[in-house]
Amino acid sequence: MTTRHRYPRLTDAEGPKQIPKAVFIEDVEDYIGPANPLEVHRNLNELLQKYRFMEEEFGKKQRALQEKLPEIKEAITVIKFLKDRRGHDEPLETHYQLADCIYAEASVPPTETVCLWLGANVMLEYPLDDALALLEQNLNTAAASLKDLGDDLDFLRDQRTTTEVNVARVHNHMVHIKAKVLAQAQTQAQSTRAEATDGANN
């Protein structure tokens, strides 16, 4: 029965969003001990792929929020403009976008309400003040989420870099072991041939 030697954990206490913190391997030989270096190398590569996957997913969320923020700010500007037009009797002549590079004329009468697209095929009508309050709350929430994602991505990049260094160091350790074993085998072969030559001469 083959004995399976264990080695210390590759990750430490969890960081933000329960992301595991990578442990930097200072002394590779001491860290691996009697364990199989191939197993350590394989597990490090699996951990590296997990970090890369999380980094990609967090990056997608960050880009989505970066696209959403200008839209919220634009909607807030429009609602503030509509609020400033309170008391005007004449309609507002403007243009609105139907599709890319396609606009149509519109006449907007004075209004106290506005419809907000909430997503998932849902649109609701709000009083101007309520719509402004909702959008400003959404803007603050999105900005805070964007900052948190930036911090999480910085942390993930650090863990990915640490793991990449660990993978390289363990790989170099494996190359060193193979070279050492090969040198020992060559030395043993030379010694055996020398003994055989001496025996034949005698």
Summary of the structure (lengths in Angstrom):
residues: 202
radius of gyration: 32.6
end to end distance: 45.1
largest distance: 123.1
contacts: 476
relative contact order: 0.15
helix: 64%
strand: 17%
